[in-house]
């Protein structure tokens, strides 16, 4: 009588570590990615996406790290900067786009132009505006092989956009402070009464950004150089059913300086191993920085809200 050995369990969701959005030192970055390499994540997005003045890691350094991480069995994606401001930024963009080893995540339309010109496959990053089925179809025609939904889209809206493109993997921002806006001005420098060009890299002092609160002391936004983030951490660990119904197959987890690997493993347990979502939510909430956990955008509500699922 023949016996059949069971294969690996089917995982409904692939887990992606998004790019580090903060100004961490080189040693902190390398230590962080060493821990990520041993975690349950499937994909890792590398690169400086916020500010070109951050030079802890240059493009060759990111590529070397990408090769090391790929050797551990992880899929590695190289991301381009979200806001291109100079000729130097364009040169870095082209250097990344010309790299044949790794798929590229397009941070903005300028990256798309280069990638399309080169007839390269690419991932649509969360800052590419995709709000309709025709828009997604057009990007697929141009070479997109995956898309990360804009962070403000509800899961119902994601389902509507993706309805006719079920073969294109959909990724949703499932954990971390939401990247809301970018500006040519550096808000962190301005907070310290410094100019952008003489910023003294003050953002290095804030491992998870500089928290802003309302007049009554409620955490509201986070300043991260030229980027503005939500104070609350998006956390969709209780939305497994809704994510599946929306056609989502990949979850993006955005790095934090504390307890990130615990968050990764919590998502793996709940999303792929039948773990209890409510227990995981309570545990993550206890570890969350000021601002707590939110999911308002996913439920078509204000992003700052935490909506309880029935």
N, C-alpha and C positions, 0 to 999 in steps of 0.2 A: 504494500500500500504506500503510495507516494504521499509525502508531506510537503507542504508549501510554506516556506519561511515568509513571514509577514514582512512587507516592505516598510519603509519609513512612514510615519503618520502623515496624512495629508494636512497641509497647513493652509488655512483659508486666506491668511494675510502674510505678505512679505513685509519685513520691517526695514525701514531706511533711516539711517542717521543723517540728518540734514547738515549743512555746513555750520561750523562754529561761527556765530555771529559777533562774538565779543573779541576784545583785544587781549588774548592770552599770550603769555610768553612762549617761546619755542619749546622750552622744557615742559611746560604745562600741556601744550598741544601734543607733544610726542607721548607723554605719559597718558593723556586722555585716550589717544588712539590705540595705545597698547592695551588698555582695558577694553575698549570697544572691539578689538580684534578677537578677544576671548568671549564675547557676548553672543547672544542669539540673533543679532541683526544679520540681514542678508546683504544689504547694500550700504555704502558709505559715500556721501557727497563731500568732496574736498575742495578747498580753495578759499581765498579771501573774497567775500561777496559784498562787503560793506564799504570799506575805505581803502583806497590805494596807498595811503600814507603808512599803513601798517605793514612793516617789512620784516616781521619776525620770521616769516617763511616766504621765500621767493618762488617763482614758478618752477624752477628746477627742483627745489626742495619738496614742493607739493607732489611733483611727478615721481620723485624718488620714494616718498612716503606711499604714494598710490601703488607703486610696484610691490612694496613690502606688504601692504594690506591685501593686495590681490593674491600674493603667495600664500596667505592664510585661508584662501577660499572665498573671500568676500568679493562681491561686485563693487567696483569703484567707478565713480562718476566725477568728472572735473567740472566745477561750476565757474561761470564767468561772473564778473562784477555786475551788480544791478544798475549802478549809475556810472556811465562812462563820461568823464569830464575833461580828458586831455588826450594828446597824441600818445603819450606814454601808456595811458589806459588802453588805447586802441591797439598798440603794439602787443601788450600782454594778451588782450583778447584774441588777436590773430595767432599768437604763439600757442594758446590753448586750443583754438579751433583747428590748427594744423597738426595737432598731436594725434597720430593714428592709433595709439594703443588704447585709448579710453573714450567712452562716449561722453559727450559734453552736455551739460545742462545750461540752456540759454537763460541768462539773467534778464535780458531786455531785448528790445527790437534790434539794436545794433548788432548783438550777437547773432540773432536770427539772420540778418542780412548776410553776414560773413558765412555762416553755416550753409545757408541755401546756395550762396555763390559757389561754395566748395562741394555742393551736392552731398553733404554729410548727414548722417542720421543724428538726431538730437532729442533731448528731453525738454519739454516746455516747463520752465520753472514757475513757481507760484506767482511771480510778478508779471508774467505774460497774460494779457487780458483775454481770457477765453470765457465768454458768457453766453454762447449760443452754439447749437449744433453746426450751423454753416461755418462758423469761425474754426471749430475744431476740425472739421473736414478739410478746410483749406490748409491748416497746419499739417495735417496728415499727408496731404498731397505734396507739401513742400519737404517732407522728410521726418516729421515728428514720429517717434516710436513709443512715447509715453508722455503723459501730461500730469502735472501737479496742479490741482485745482486752486484758484485764487482763495486766499484764506477766508474771505468774507462770504463765500458762497455757502448756502445751506446745503445739507445733504440732499434735500428734495431737488434743489436746483442742479446739483452735480448729476443726479440721476437723469434729469431732463436734458442736460447738455450731452451726456454720454450715451443716450438711448440708442443711437444708431451706430455707435462705434465700440461695440462690446469687445472687439478683438484688441483694442488699444488699452493697455493697462492704465488704470486711473489711480493716482496717489492723492491722499488727503493729509493735510497738516493735522496730526492727531495729538501732538504733545509739545508743549513749550510756549514761550512767550511769542505772541503773534507779531510778525513784522508788518507794521501798518503803513509806513511812509518813509520816503527818503528825500533828502534835500541837498542842494549844493552847499548849504551852510552846515557847520558843525555845531550842534546844540550843546554838546558836552563842553567844547572850548568856550562857547559863549557863556555857559553857566559859570565857568571859572574866570570870566572876563579876559579871555585870551582870543587872539585871532586864529582862524583855521590854520594858517600857515605856520603859526608859532604856538601850536596847541599843547606842546610839551607832553603829548600822548597821555593826557589825563585819563582817557578812557581805560588805560591799563589798571587804574585804581578800582575799577568797578567790574568785578568778574562776571556779573550778570546784569550789567547796565546800571544806570543811575535812576533810582526810583523817584517819581514825582507823586505827590498826594494832593487831594483836593483841600479846600480851606477847612473842611471838617475832619481832615486826617485820613480820608479813605484813599488807599493806593489806586492810582488812576492810569498813569503812563510810565514808560521807562525810556530814558534817553541813552542812546548808544552811538555816540559820534554823530554821523549824519542821518542815522536811522531813528525812527520812533517806533517803540513797541508797546504792546499792551502790558499792563502790570500783572494781570491775571494770566496764568498758564492755561492755554487750551488743553483740554484733556477729554478725549472721546473714548475712554476705556469702557464706559457703560453703553456705548452706541453700536455694539457689534451687529445687532440685527439690522439696524438702519444702514450701516456701512455696507453690509452685504446686499441689501435691497437696492442701494444706489449704484451697484456695480463696482464698488471700490475693492481693489485687490492689494493695495500697498498703503502702508501707514508711515508718515514721516514723523520722526521724533527729533525735536530740535534740542541740541546740547545745552545743558545747564552745568554750572561748575560743581554743584553738589547733588548727590543721590541720582545721577543720571542712569547708571547701570541698573539700579534698583527699579527705575521706571521702565527701562527696556525689558527687563525680565518680567515685570508685572504685565506689560502688554503681551508678551509671548505667552504667559500662562493663561490670560483671559481670552485672547483672540484665537489662540491655536491649540490650547490644551484643556479647555473646558473649565478654567478657573473662575472663581466667583468675582464678578465685576464690582459688586457693592463693597466687598471687603477690600479689594484692590484700590478702589476709589478712596476709601477711608484712610488706608495706609499712605497713599500718595499725597492726600491732602495734609496729613500730619508732617510730611517732609517738604511741602511746598514753601517757597519764599513768600514774603508779603504780596498780597494780591490774590492768593488762593488759586483755585482751579475754576475755569469757566468753560462754557460750551455754547454760548448764546448764538454765535453765528451759525453753527451747525443746525440749530433749531429755528432759524429764520427770526431770531430775536436780536436784541442788542448784544454785541460781543462780550460785554462786561458781565453778563448774567450767567448764573449757573441754573440751568433748567433741569428739573427733576423729571426723569422719564417715568411713565406709568408702569 
